[in-house]
Amino acid sequence: MTPTHTIVRPYGDTTGDGMVQLSFTLPVPADKRAEGAALQLAGKMGMDPAMVVHTRPVGEDFTFFVVYGRVNHLVDLSTVEVVERDFPLLTAKEVNALVRQRLRRKLVVVGACIGTDAHTVGIDAILNVKGIAGEKGLEYYRELRVVNLGAQVAVPDLVAAAVAERADAVLVSQVVTQRDAHLDNTREMVAAFRDAPQRPLLVVGGPRFDELMAGQLGVDRVFGRGTTPREVASYLVHALVTDRPHRSGPHRRSPQGTVAA
């Protein structure tokens, strides 16, 4: 495919054959009837022909399937909407230098998993010095002061900690997202910060977040899966340091950490 092509089809064996692989679970015991139900569902979803390539019982009354088949749908790349990175990707040295020279104090970051979410793998990957994928976490940055509140943090406790620490930014990770709990928790957090003495930069992230939903949720940035500590650090510097003189509203801060109008 050349860069000028905007209409594409999925492929599995040969280019443009339309083959896709789909996995799902049905609330039926693992037997021939279950496989027939899986094929019927695949057909209603537009897969024709389709074949069940993997079946596994999930307890006594549920079955997990992997189905392989052809679809006729096309994708128009010119209509795809994504959030492009609109800030430069900086090194740790560059981040530290900018904070030291322009903010003239440490940039304070408070992070947590809120609600009943006990999975700290996401927030730890961004904040802990060990980081992820060969990148050091925000604790490694000398000019950043990081406060990691851990898991299952109630929203009022998060707000209280952010106010007490005079946080410039609050980072929230949500991994457990049944029944859209990540969206409800985020909206609760945003509402709580409206009544706080100061509103820090609000950043959320997790595998189920849609990066296009920042405005709907009322946060400043949404990061999806695969986000690295370097991306987050670069964004914080862009939003709170290099772009600070051009910002308006409750996020704008003076070098002493107070909120400017």
Secondary structure, DSSP 8 states (H G I E B T S, - for coil): --TT--EE---SSSTT--EEEEEEEESS-SSHHHHHHHHHHHHHTT-SSEEEEEEEE-SSS-EEEEEEEE----EEGGG-------S----HHHHHHHIIIII-S-EEEEEE-BTT----HHHHHHHSTT-BTTB--GGG-TTEEEEE--SSB-HHHHHHHHHHTT-SEEEEE----GGGHHHHHHHHHHHHHHTSSS--EEEEE-TT--GGGHHHHT-SEEE-TT--HHHHHHHHHIIIIITGGG--STT-B-TTS-B--
